[in-house]
Amino acid sequence: MINLKQVGLPDMSPTTLLIRALQRHINKHPNKVAIQTSSLVLSYSELLQQIEQLAKQLRELGISRFAILEDNSPAWVIADLAGQMIGATVVPVPLFFSKEQQQHLVNQSGVQAVLSSHALLLDTLISVDSTDVLMGSTSLDFSFYIMMLTECSILSMPVSLVPSKITYTSGSTGQPKGVCLVSSVIDETLQALSDAVEQPGGITHLCTLPLATLLENLAGVYLPLLKGGTVILKTQAELGIGGSSGLDIHTWAEALVESRTESLILTPELLKALVFLMTHHGVVLKALRFVAVGGGKVSPELLEKATAIGLPVYEGYGLSECGSVVALNRPSASKSGTVGKPLGHVNVSISEDGEVMVSGNAYSGYLNEMQIEPAPPVPLSVATGDLGYFDDEGFLVISGRKKNLIISSFGRNISPEWVEAKLSANPIIGQVIVVGDGQAFNVAIVTAAMQNVTLDQMDDVVQMVNQSLPDYAQIKYVIPSVQPFTPVNGLLTGNGRLKRQVIIDTYHGEISQVYSTEYQLTHKGLLQNTEAA
């Protein structure tokens, strides 16, 4: 246990790229709208005032590392940028994480406090050892509940390696890893994005992804504010988004139209929904100038449909370990079927076995796994796990995953082995393989461990297991296997390992049927209430 009052904060002038930009903006146009919600408007002058006031409170409490547990709101942005102002380490907590994952994040990151504008959200962390919750308010009635933690750790590393942000991925297993990003990595990514998007200053952006997602955090909040634009914030409920992968398409459509946004960041699944709305429901977004899509596989057919109806869609590619965006199509350099050309702040190469390697702007390592000797560290070259190549014009093409990691169309990472282990632990389940790469939900191909097991019994097991999984990892459909996986039928190796691709190919027809719109309209599933519009 440490005394938080004894944890000193360095006297740091605001040196981040964004904080400097905010100070310039209030000198030029202090009354320009910086943040807008359905009930609130904050000018650049008012935003900076709120940031400074919270930064002062954090400094007085001696907080140098804190988590944010908050929906998309001005409070989230104020807390995040207050951390930048005092040089603190900020740890966003995704609301779509399970309770266990949120607790793991807070415990592993060793934060001194958790900030939220809603006390009820802090109830999910009730097992975390903490003191009484304090509340600080600002002059515009922004209230922050600050849960002070009694058990936290001091990051024992050189100052140059202390992260300004620890961002947790969606977690391919039950315990997500914290990606440590120093301020220079974030600044360089932000500047490269500013150069690449080729959009004028003052653009209006609607945040549709959770702000705890690094891509929306940097490109959806930092970038518009850097360029003097306006950030429109709506809660996930106001957007019609539930958890990490549920979508009420009617609510989402209303939010898009009402916002009159000029830019969006979408996952492939959200792009699919937007194309559906514009094609079948006459939704028109006249102000839209730039739609970035990434976070998972995007089918060429979907991009062609989007372009055909006039959507200014630009596919990109990146990963948290490289500060988010690595490559991006842009108005002056766009090519269908590619993720664009690398941004200027990174070096991208292809290894001998076809893996995409990124260097020049990389994370310091995963939390508690960083090698801090020798100092200064050798810049990391990140092995992305993606297979790809450059075409003859220098555009990067991503052709697949090197390993079995599933990336859903909502951009969530799932290790199939993690889910499979939970399912196969039940005595009536024999063998199981989970699929869902590039899709909105996961499907399990299952064999029975005993005779006379019914599909309803398998469904009951799946529903029970789903309760222990975050929603993005849950199984929505079960395909019963007509035969066990054995070396004789070629579905199992001689040492008992699943031949994943062979099994997927064998059940290609059934898998394609489950993911078809027609099947989803007539069976229980993710889209039953969204496609009927």
Buried (B, 14 or more C-beta within 10 A) or exposed (E): EEEBEEBEBEEEEBEBBBBBBBEEBBEEBEEBBBBBBEEBEBBBBBBBBBBBBBBBBBBEBBBBBBBBBBBBBBBBBBBBBBBBBBBBBBBBBBBBBBEBBBBBBBBBBBBBBBBBBBEEBBEBBEEBEBEEBEEBEBEBEBEBBBBBBEEBBEBEBEEEBBBBBBBBBBBBBBEBBBBBBBBBBBBBBBBBBBEBBEBEEBBBBBBBBBBBBBBBBBBBBBBBBBBBBBBBBBBBEBBBBBBBBBBBBBBBBBBBBEBEBBBBBBBBBBBBBBBBBBEEEEBEBEEBBBBBBBBBBBEEEBBEBBBEEEBBBBBBBBBBBBBBBBBBBBEEBBBEEBBBBBBEBBEBEBEEEEBBBBBBBBBBBBBEEBEBEEEEBEEBEBEBBBBBEBEEEEBBBBEEBBEBBBBBBBBBBBBBBBBBBBBBEBEBBBBBBBBBBBBBBBBBBBBBBEEEBEEEBBBEBBEEBBEEBBBBBBBBBBBBBEEBBEEEEEBBEEEEEBBBEBBBEBBEEBBEEBBEEEBBEEEEBBBEEBBEE
